[in-house]
Amino acid sequence: MASITRRHFLFATLAVSATAATGTILGEQPALAVDHSAEFARAAARYQVPAALLASVSYGQTTWTDHAGRPSTAGGYGPMHLVDGARAAAIRSDVADKKTGVIDTLGEAAAITGYSAEKLKTDPAANIMGAAALLARTQKHLGLPVGSQTDPASWYSAVADISGLNSASAQRTFADGVLADLRTGAVKTVEGGTLKLAARPVGTPTAQRARLTARIQMAIKCKPGFSDPHIDAPRGMDIEWVEAPYEEYDEYGDYGNHDLAFRPRTPALSMIVIHDTECSYDVALGLVQEATYLGWNYTFRSSDGHVAQHLLAKDIGWHAGNWYVNSHAIGVEHEGYGAVGDETWYTEPMYRNSARLVGYLARKYRIRMDRAHILGHDQVPGVDTGHIPSQHWDPGPFWDWEHYFALMGADLRRGTLRRPARTGEVVRILPGFDHNTQPLTGADGDAGKSYPAGTGMNFVTLYTAPDAKAPVYNDLGLHQTGQPGSSFVSDMGGRISAGCDFVVAEVKGDWTALWYLGDKVWFSNPRRNPTAVVVPFAKVVTPRRATAPAATYGVAYPEPEAYRNPDDVTELSPLLYKLPAGQSYVLYDDKSPADYYKAWTYTLDDPDDHIDIVGKLKYYMISLGHRIGYVLASEVEVRPARF
């Protein structure tokens, strides 16, 4: 097995020259590079399964990553994600509660192949062979033809059956994805090259898919919550309604855990905030059903991508720690922990189902599909300077934004240029994920312990000078009590995550400087292998006056005169960050409404409550450090960036 990083990739392009950009994994013939396409070919030949189908199943389960023998949250192992039934039963509440049968694809593969369970967990070649054996046995039991040259569509039911997923809906989503990846091809960027699965014609499994759909319809009829008319999701998604309560809970009129509103008409819907739960799926569902806790719109389960909806899109959940953002955003939680240093929690089924739902919501409500409007909780600003340190940092450095947006059909590289940037141009941070390891501490809860080499990360580190030995940049808003900038996992101040845009302040060899929170910061951006790409035709804002810096805000609230009742006025409080003359910042949105949604009481009886107070001020949303921010149009000028 060729090892590139701690997470052993299925295919190493060791036979590809150092200047090669691409190593083909499976085209018409397996690649000759020293990689694991040979293992796919051997397993395909032995069990008469199409080799490309095996590769696509692996991509859909793990994106060709074996996780060095570590289990997923579903108890799955290896590149084919063979599920250990005993471990899955201990983890999964639906299995433990006997709601569904126990899946043990690892044990079944061991029985067929004669390999030990330990070998199937830790040896990728054996793992691939075990999955091929399961596919072939299932195909034969279904009375369907086997053969390495058969149409992958004829294996649809077998793929669904051996997926390791419990519900028929999740199985259908997985099998649909496997065939879709075969039709379009799949790509994974790794250190030293790009791994590819070539696109190919695939038939339509009409009859097999119809039988699986019939099972789904039966489950919907039998399970409460799955046919609720409140559900807002793509047709056929494995989703249930688990309602967040809107109720008073004391004699003082306190209520929870969200507010009634009239979105997308008022306030407008313009953002989707991605969170992680920092607890298990079951605990999260318990919390969202407490009136005294917080409310959000959706929660995803890690093991299989199952999702529950809690709020209607029209109502406002309390999830982002910023009322202005909450008013305009849908909140989506994902089972996981931001400090975990691999993909144990952020699984491929969860990525795919979440991308499907979020893409659907973005298109339905006309939300822009970029990193300013589909953003992490770690990008949401504090409402004022005092609240900056308490803002959250999830989903954290291990959420693969580049992959997530690609799954949504909104590739972050689309329209960009991969060439060295020049001063004044706009760049987008796109370092890749799997081969992008940055200095980071806090592994295993130990503040001084670094994450192992090869741990994939979604960000670049920012320094005070063009030197990796220079201090990490210190965000004074985040560190208001004198702490220095650090590489600690929760310290977002000295890093920028993938997909965010900035203006180039200077270039020195393989280092690029950006304008950031009123300062100049540096990151490694090698000319031959850049971690940022050029964004053409971007617009930027610069301060209007040479003598006074422009103020920045964490909200876009209206002017005091917009409020009918002076007692309702929410004062504008600038953040401590200032934009000095001569600096430029990327304009993300020039249509951010100046409004404040007033919802102070439980009932809708008061005509002066549950109203959107709209002002005349004009705000621009900009890229402001590692979070978004707002500036007044009257204090800045908008111009095209250099290109």
TORZA-918867 format. One record per residue (C-alpha): residue in three letters; z, x, y; residue number from 0. Coordinates in steps of 0.5 Angstrom, whole numbers. Last residue first. Layout:
# TORZA-918867
> residuo	zz	xx	yy	num
> Ala	Z	X	Y	NUM
...
END
This chain:
# TORZA-918867
> residuo	zz	xx	yy	num
> Phe	-26	-15	84	642
> Arg	-21	-15	90	641
> Ala	-17	-21	90	640
> Pro	-19	-27	94	639
> Arg	-15	-29	100	638
> Val	-9	-34	101	637
> Glu	-5	-32	107	636
> Val	2	-33	107	635
> Glu	8	-36	111	634
> Ser	5	-43	113	633
> Ala	4	-44	106	632
> Leu	11	-44	104	631
> Val	12	-39	98	630
> Tyr	14	-41	91	629
> Gly	16	-38	85	628
> Ile	15	-36	77	627
> Arg	19	-31	73	626
> His	18	-24	71	625
> Gly	17	-22	78	624
> Leu	14	-27	82	623
> Ser	7	-30	80	622
> Ile	6	-35	85	621
> Met	6	-43	86	620
> Tyr	4	-45	93	619
> Tyr	8	-50	98	618
> Lys	6	-54	103	617
> Leu	11	-58	107	616
> Lys	10	-65	108	615
> Gly	15	-68	104	614
> Val	15	-73	98	613
> Ile	22	-76	96	612
> Asp	21	-79	89	611
> Ile	25	-85	87	610
> His	30	-86	82	609
> Asp	35	-89	87	608
> Asp	34	-92	94	607
> Pro	32	-99	91	606
> Asp	39	-99	87	605
> Asp	38	-103	81	604
> Leu	35	-98	76	603
> Thr	42	-96	73	602
> Tyr	45	-90	71	601
> Thr	46	-87	78	600
> Trp	43	-80	82	599
> Ala	36	-80	80	598
> Lys	32	-77	86	597
> Tyr	26	-74	85	596
> Tyr	25	-68	90	595
> Asp	18	-67	93	594
> Ala	14	-62	96	593
> Pro	8	-62	91	592
> Ser	5	-55	88	591
> Lys	-2	-56	89	590
> Asp	-4	-49	91	589
> Asp	-2	-46	84	588
> Tyr	-2	-39	81	587
> Leu	-3	-35	87	586
> Val	-2	-28	85	585
> Tyr	2	-24	89	584
> Ser	0	-19	95	583
> Gln	4	-13	99	582
> Gly	2	-11	105	581
> Ala	7	-14	109	580
> Pro	14	-15	105	579
> Leu	15	-21	100	578
> Lys	22	-22	100	577
> Tyr	27	-24	94	576
> Leu	34	-26	96	575
> Leu	32	-33	94	574
> Pro	31	-38	100	573
> Ser	35	-44	100	572
> Leu	32	-51	102	571
> Glu	37	-56	103	570
> Thr	38	-62	99	569
> Val	38	-68	103	568
> Asp	41	-74	100	567
> Asp	46	-75	106	566
> Pro	41	-76	111	565
> Asn	38	-82	108	564
> Arg	31	-83	109	563
> Tyr	29	-76	106	562
> Ala	23	-73	109	561
> Glu	26	-70	115	560
> Pro	30	-65	111	559
> Glu	24	-62	109	558
> Pro	21	-63	102	557
> Tyr	23	-59	95	556
> Ala	19	-53	92	555
> Val	24	-50	88	554
> Gly	26	-43	86	553
> Tyr	24	-40	93	552
> Thr	21	-34	96	551
> Ala	21	-32	104	550
> Ala	15	-28	107	549
> Pro	17	-22	110	548
> Ala	17	-21	118	547
> Thr	14	-16	122	546
> Ala	7	-16	119	545
> Arg	6	-23	119	544
> Arg	2	-27	115	543
> Pro	5	-25	108	542
> Thr	0	-24	103	541
> Val	-3	-29	97	540
> Val	-7	-28	92	539
> Lys	-14	-31	89	538
> Ala	-17	-29	82	537
> Phe	-24	-28	82	536
> Pro	-24	-23	76	535
> Val	-18	-22	72	534
> Val	-17	-15	69	533
> Val	-14	-13	63	532
> Ala	-7	-10	62	531
> Thr	-4	-6	56	530
> Pro	-10	-1	56	529
> Asn	-12	3	50	528
> Arg	-17	8	53	527
> Arg	-14	8	60	526
> Pro	-7	8	58	525
> Asn	-3	2	62	524
> Ser	4	5	62	523
> Phe	8	1	67	522
> Trp	10	2	74	521
> Val	14	-2	79	520
> Lys	13	-3	87	519
> Asp	18	-8	90	518
> Gly	18	-15	93	517
> Leu	20	-18	87	516
> Tyr	14	-15	84	515
> Trp	8	-11	87	514
> Leu	5	-7	81	513
> Ala	4	0	79	512
> Thr	-1	2	74	511
> Trp	0	9	69	510
> Asp	-5	12	65	509
> Gly	-8	16	71	508
> Lys	-4	14	77	507
> Val	-6	7	79	506
> Glu	-3	4	85	505
> Ala	-1	-3	88	504
> Val	-5	-8	82	503
> Val	-3	-15	83	502
> Phe	0	-19	78	501
> Asp	-2	-24	72	500
> Cys	3	-26	66	499
> Gly	-1	-27	60	498
> Ala	4	-23	56	497
> Ser	11	-22	58	496
> Ile	13	-17	64	495
> Arg	19	-13	63	494
> Gly	25	-10	68	493
> Gly	29	-16	70	492
> Met	29	-20	63	491
> Asp	35	-17	61	490
> Ser	37	-21	54	489
> Val	34	-16	49	488
> Phe	38	-10	53	487
> Ser	33	-5	56	486
> Ser	37	-4	62	485
> Gly	37	-5	70	484
> Pro	43	-2	73	483
> Gln	49	-7	74	482
> Gly	52	-8	81	481
> Thr	55	-15	81	480
> Gln	48	-19	83	479
> His	44	-16	77	478
> Leu	39	-22	76	477
> Gly	37	-22	83	476
> Leu	38	-15	84	475
> Asp	32	-14	78	474
> Asn	33	-7	76	473
> Tyr	27	-3	74	472
> Val	28	2	68	471
> Pro	30	9	70	470
> Ala	25	14	69	469
> Lys	24	17	63	468
> Ala	17	13	61	467
> Asp	14	16	67	466
> Pro	10	13	73	465
> Ala	16	11	77	464
> Thr	21	6	78	463
> Tyr	20	3	71	462
> Leu	17	-3	68	461
> Thr	17	-5	60	460
> Val	11	-8	57	459
> Phe	12	-15	54	458
> Asn	11	-19	47	457
> Met	14	-15	42	456
> Gly	13	-13	35	455
> Thr	18	-9	31	454
> Gly	14	-3	29	453
> Ala	20	2	30	452
> Pro	26	-1	29	451
> Tyr	30	-5	34	450
> Ser	35	0	38	449
> Lys	43	-1	37	448
> Gly	47	0	43	447
> Ala	49	-8	45	446
> Asp	50	-9	37	445
> Gly	48	-16	36	444
> Asp	43	-14	30	443
> Ala	39	-11	35	442
> Gly	41	-11	42	441
> Thr	37	-5	45	440
> Leu	29	-5	47	439
> Pro	25	1	48	438
> Gln	18	-3	47	437
> Thr	14	-4	41	436
> Asn	7	-7	41	435
> His	3	-6	34	434
> Asp	4	-13	32	433
> Phe	4	-16	39	432
> Gly	-2	-15	44	431
> Pro	-1	-11	50	430
> Leu	-4	-17	54	429
> Ile	-1	-17	62	428
> Arg	-6	-20	66	427
> Val	-9	-16	72	426
> Val	-11	-17	79	425
> Glu	-15	-12	83	424
> Gly	-12	-9	89	423
> Thr	-12	-2	87	422
> Arg	-17	-1	81	421
> Ala	-16	-3	74	420
> Pro	-19	1	68	419
> Arg	-23	-4	63	418
> Arg	-22	-10	59	417
> Leu	-25	-15	63	416
> Thr	-22	-22	63	415
> Gly	-26	-29	62	414
> Arg	-22	-31	56	413
> Arg	-17	-26	54	412
> Leu	-11	-31	54	411
> Asp	-15	-35	49	410
> Ala	-14	-42	51	409
> Gly	-16	-46	44	408
> Met	-9	-48	43	407
> Leu	-8	-43	37	406
> Ala	-11	-37	42	405
> Phe	-5	-39	46	404
> Tyr	0	-38	41	403
> His	-3	-32	39	402
> Glu	-2	-29	46	401
> Trp	4	-31	47	400
> Asp	8	-28	41	399
> Trp	15	-30	42	398
> Phe	19	-24	40	397
> Pro	21	-22	47	396
> Gly	25	-28	49	395
> Pro	24	-36	47	394
> Asp	29	-36	51	393
> Trp	31	-32	57	392
> His	36	-37	61	391
> Gln	38	-38	68	390
> Ser	45	-36	69	389
> Pro	44	-30	73	388
> Ile	39	-33	78	387
> His	43	-39	80	386
> Gly	47	-36	86	385
> Thr	40	-34	89	384
> Asp	37	-41	89	383
> Val	34	-46	84	382
> Gly	34	-41	79	381
> Pro	27	-39	77	380
> Val	24	-41	70	379
> Gln	20	-36	67	378
> Asp	25	-34	61	377
> His	24	-42	59	376
> Gly	17	-40	57	375
> Leu	11	-43	61	374
> Ile	5	-47	60	373
> His	4	-48	67	372
> Ala	4	-41	69	371
> Arg	2	-38	63	370
> Asp	-4	-42	63	369
> Met	-7	-48	60	368
> Arg	-7	-53	66	367
> Ile	-3	-59	65	366
> Arg	-8	-65	65	365
> Tyr	-3	-70	62	364
> Lys	-7	-71	55	363
> Arg	-10	-64	55	362
> Ala	-3	-61	56	361
> Leu	0	-66	51	360
> Tyr	-5	-64	46	359
> Gly	-5	-57	47	358
> Val	3	-57	46	357
> Leu	2	-61	40	356
> Arg	-3	-57	36	355
> Ala	0	-50	39	354
> Ser	7	-53	36	353
> Asn	4	-54	30	352
> Arg	1	-48	29	351
> Tyr	7	-44	32	350
> Met	12	-47	27	349
> Pro	7	-46	21	348
> Glu	7	-39	23	347
> Thr	14	-38	23	346
> Tyr	18	-36	29	345
> Trp	25	-35	26	344
> Thr	24	-29	21	343
> Glu	18	-27	26	342
> Asp	22	-20	27	341
> Gly	27	-17	32	340
> Val	32	-23	32	339
> Ala	35	-24	40	338
> Gly	31	-30	42	337
> Tyr	34	-34	36	336
> Gly	30	-40	33	335
> Glu	29	-47	32	334
> His	23	-49	37	333
> Glu	25	-53	43	332
> Val	19	-57	47	331
> Gly	21	-59	54	330
> Ile	16	-63	58	329
> Ala	16	-61	66	328
> His	15	-64	73	327
> Ser	22	-66	74	326
> Asn	25	-61	70	325
> Val	22	-56	74	324
> Tyr	25	-59	80	323
> Trp	31	-60	77	322
> Asn	32	-52	75	321
> Gly	36	-51	69	320
> Ala	30	-52	64	319
> His	33	-57	59	318
> Trp	35	-64	62	317
> Gly	30	-68	60	316
> Ile	26	-73	65	315
> Asp	23	-79	63	314
> Lys	15	-81	63	313
> Ala	14	-76	57	312
> Leu	18	-81	53	311
> Leu	24	-77	50	310
> His	27	-75	43	309
> Gln	21	-73	39	308
> Ala	22	-69	32	307
> Val	18	-64	29	306
> His	16	-61	23	305
> Gly	13	-54	23	304
> Asp	15	-52	16	303
> Ser	21	-47	16	302
> Ser	22	-47	24	301
> Arg	23	-54	25	300
> Phe	21	-56	32	299
> Thr	24	-60	37	298
> Tyr	21	-65	42	297
> Asn	22	-68	49	296
> Trp	29	-65	52	295
> Gly	36	-68	53	294
> Leu	43	-64	55	293
> Tyr	50	-66	52	292
> Thr	55	-71	54	291
> Ala	50	-77	51	290
> Glu	50	-73	44	289
> Gln	43	-74	40	288
> Val	40	-68	43	287
> Leu	46	-64	40	286
> Gly	45	-67	33	285
> Leu	38	-65	33	284
> Ala	40	-58	35	283
> Val	45	-57	30	282
> Asp	40	-59	24	281
> Tyr	34	-55	27	280
> Ser	39	-49	27	279
> Cys	42	-46	33	278
> Glu	39	-41	39	277
> Thr	34	-47	40	276
> Asp	28	-44	43	275
> His	25	-46	49	274
> Ile	17	-47	51	273
> Val	17	-51	58	272
> Ile	11	-55	59	271
> Met	8	-56	66	270
> Ser	5	-61	71	269
> Leu	7	-68	70	268
> Ala	7	-71	77	267
> Pro	13	-75	79	266
> Thr	11	-80	79	265
> Arg	5	-82	76	264
> Pro	6	-78	70	263
> Arg	11	-80	70	262
> Phe	15	-86	72	261
> Ala	23	-84	71	260
> Leu	29	-85	67	259
> Asp	34	-79	67	258
> His	36	-75	61	257
> Asn	43	-74	57	256
> Gly	47	-77	60	255
> Tyr	51	-81	64	254
> Asp	57	-80	68	253
> Gly	59	-87	72	252
> Tyr	66	-85	73	251
> Glu	69	-90	67	250
> Asp	66	-85	62	249
> Tyr	60	-85	57	248
> Glu	54	-88	61	247
> Glu	48	-88	56	246
> Tyr	41	-85	56	245
> Pro	41	-83	49	244
> Ala	36	-78	46	243
> Glu	32	-81	40	242
> Val	30	-78	34	241
> Trp	23	-81	33	240
> Glu	19	-77	27	239
> Ile	13	-72	27	238
> Asp	9	-69	22	237
> Met	2	-70	26	236
> Gly	-3	-75	23	235
> Arg	-6	-77	30	234
> Pro	-4	-72	35	233
> Ala	3	-73	39	232
> Asp	7	-78	43	231
> Ile	12	-82	39	230
> His	15	-88	42	229
> Pro	11	-93	37	228
> Asp	16	-91	32	227
> Ser	12	-90	25	226
> Phe	16	-84	23	225
> Gly	23	-86	25	224
> Pro	25	-89	19	223
> Lys	21	-87	12	222
> Cys	18	-91	7	221
> Lys	12	-94	11	220
> Ile	10	-87	14	219
> Ala	11	-84	7	218
> Met	6	-88	4	217
> Gln	1	-86	10	216
> Ile	2	-79	8	215
> Arg	1	-80	1	214
> Ala	-6	-84	3	213
> Thr	-8	-78	7	212
> Leu	-7	-73	1	211
> Arg	-12	-78	-3	210
> Ala	-17	-78	3	209
> Arg	-16	-70	4	208
> Gln	-19	-70	-3	207
> Ala	-24	-75	-3	206
> Thr	-27	-72	4	205
> Pro	-26	-64	2	204
> Thr	-32	-62	8	203
> Gly	-36	-56	6	202
> Val	-35	-49	8	201
> Pro	-40	-45	12	200
> Arg	-37	-38	13	199
> Ala	-34	-34	19	198
> Ala	-32	-27	18	197
> Leu	-24	-25	17	196
> Lys	-23	-19	21	195
> Leu	-18	-14	22	194
> Thr	-18	-10	29	193
> Gly	-17	-3	30	192
> Gly	-12	3	30	191
> Glu	-6	-1	31	190
> Val	-7	-8	30	189
> Thr	-11	-14	33	188
> Lys	-12	-20	28	187
> Val	-18	-24	28	186
> Ala	-20	-30	24	185
> Gly	-26	-33	22	184
> Thr	-29	-40	25	183
> Arg	-31	-44	19	182
> Leu	-25	-40	14	181
> Asp	-20	-41	20	180
> Ala	-22	-48	20	179
> Leu	-21	-49	12	178
> Val	-14	-46	12	177
> Gly	-12	-50	18	176
> Asp	-14	-56	14	175
> Ala	-10	-54	8	174
> Phe	-4	-53	13	173
> Thr	-4	-59	17	172
> Arg	-5	-63	10	171
> Gln	1	-60	7	170
> Ala	5	-61	13	169
> Ser	3	-68	13	168
> Ala	5	-69	5	167
> Ser	12	-66	6	166
> Asn	15	-61	3	165
> Leu	11	-54	5	164
> Gly	11	-48	0	163
> Ser	3	-48	1	162
> Ile	2	-49	-7	161
> Asp	0	-56	-7	160
> Ala	-4	-56	0	159
> Val	-8	-50	-3	158
> Ala	-9	-54	-9	157
> Ser	-11	-60	-6	156
> Tyr	-17	-57	-1	155
> Trp	-20	-52	-7	154
> Ser	-26	-56	-7	153
> Ala	-27	-54	1	152
> Pro	-27	-46	-1	151
> Asp	-34	-48	-4	150
> Thr	-34	-44	-11	149
> Gln	-36	-37	-11	148
> Ser	-30	-34	-14	147
> Gly	-30	-39	-19	146
> Val	-25	-45	-21	145
> Pro	-28	-52	-22	144
> Leu	-23	-58	-21	143
> Gly	-19	-62	-26	142
> Leu	-13	-62	-22	141
> His	-9	-58	-27	140
> Lys	-15	-53	-27	139
> Gln	-14	-52	-19	138
> Thr	-7	-52	-20	137
> Arg	-7	-46	-25	136
> Ala	-12	-43	-20	135
> Leu	-8	-43	-14	134
> Leu	-2	-41	-18	133
> Ala	-5	-35	-21	132
> Ala	-8	-33	-14	131
> Ala	-1	-34	-11	130
> Gly	2	-29	-16	129
> Met	-4	-24	-15	128
> Ile	-3	-24	-7	127
> Asn	5	-22	-8	126
> Ala	3	-17	-14	125
> Ala	-1	-13	-9	124
> Pro	4	-14	-3	123
> Asp	10	-11	-7	122
> Thr	16	-13	-5	121
> Lys	18	-21	-6	120
> Leu	13	-21	-12	119
> Lys	16	-15	-15	118
> Glu	23	-18	-14	117
> Ala	21	-24	-18	116
> Ser	19	-20	-24	115
> Tyr	12	-20	-25	114
> Gly	10	-24	-32	113
> Thr	4	-27	-28	112
> Ile	5	-34	-30	111
> Ala	12	-35	-30	110
> Ala	13	-30	-24	109
> Ala	8	-34	-20	108
> Glu	12	-41	-22	107
> Gly	19	-37	-19	106
> Leu	16	-35	-13	105
> Thr	13	-42	-12	104
> Asp	19	-45	-12	103
> Ile	19	-52	-8	102
> Val	25	-56	-9	101
> Gly	24	-64	-9	100
> Thr	25	-68	-3	99
> Lys	31	-72	0	98
> Lys	36	-68	-5	97
> Asp	40	-67	1	96
> Ala	40	-59	0	95
> Val	32	-60	0	94
> Asp	32	-64	7	93
> Ser	38	-59	9	92
> Arg	33	-53	8	91
> Ile	37	-46	7	90
> Ala	41	-46	1	89
> Ala	35	-50	-3	88
> Ala	30	-45	0	87
> Arg	34	-39	-3	86
> Ala	34	-42	-10	85
> Gly	27	-44	-9	84
> Asp	24	-37	-7	83
> Val	18	-39	-4	82
> Leu	12	-35	-4	81
> His	9	-33	3	80
> Met	2	-30	1	79
> Pro	3	-24	5	78
> Gly	10	-23	2	77
> Tyr	16	-28	1	76
> Gly	18	-35	3	75
> Gly	26	-37	4	74
> Ala	24	-43	9	73
> Thr	27	-39	14	72
> Ser	23	-33	12	71
> Pro	25	-27	7	70
> Arg	24	-20	8	69
> Gly	20	-16	3	68
> Ala	17	-11	9	67
> His	15	-17	13	66
> Asp	8	-18	9	65
> Thr	4	-19	15	64
> Trp	-3	-22	14	63
> Thr	-2	-28	19	62
> Thr	4	-30	15	61
> Gln	2	-37	12	60
> Gly	-5	-39	15	59
> Tyr	-7	-31	15	58
> Ser	-5	-31	7	57
> Val	-9	-38	6	56
> Ser	-15	-35	9	55
> Ala	-15	-28	5	54
> Leu	-14	-32	-1	53
> Leu	-20	-37	1	52
> Ala	-24	-31	3	51
> Ala	-23	-28	-4	50
> Pro	-25	-34	-8	49
> Val	-21	-36	-14	48
> Gln	-23	-34	-21	47
> Tyr	-16	-31	-23	46
> Arg	-18	-24	-25	45
> Ala	-24	-24	-20	44
> Ala	-20	-27	-14	43
> Ala	-14	-22	-15	42
> Arg	-18	-16	-16	41
> Ala	-22	-18	-9	40
> Phe	-16	-20	-5	39
> Glu	-12	-13	-8	38
> Ala	-19	-9	-5	37
> Ser	-18	-13	1	36
> His	-11	-9	2	35
> Asp	-14	-3	6	34
> Val	-17	3	5	33
> Ala	-23	2	8	32
> Leu	-29	-1	4	31
> Ala	-29	-8	6	30
> Pro	-30	-13	2	29
> Gln	-37	-16	1	28
> Glu	-40	-22	5	27
> Gly	-35	-21	10	26
> Leu	-28	-20	9	25
> Ile	-23	-14	12	24
> Thr	-28	-12	17	23
> Gly	-25	-6	21	22
> Thr	-26	-6	29	21
> Ala	-26	-2	35	20
> Ala	-27	5	32	19
> Thr	-26	11	36	18
> Ala	-21	14	31	17
> Ser	-26	13	25	16
> Val	-24	7	20	15
> Ala	-22	10	13	14
> Leu	-15	8	15	13
> Thr	-16	1	17	12
> Ala	-10	-1	14	11
> Phe	-10	-8	11	10
> Leu	-4	-13	9	9
> Phe	0	-10	15	8
> His	7	-7	13	7
> Arg	12	-10	18	6
> Arg	16	-3	19	5
> Thr	9	0	22	4
> Ile	2	2	19	3
> Ser	4	2	12	2
> Ala	-2	3	7	1
> Met	0	0	0	0
END
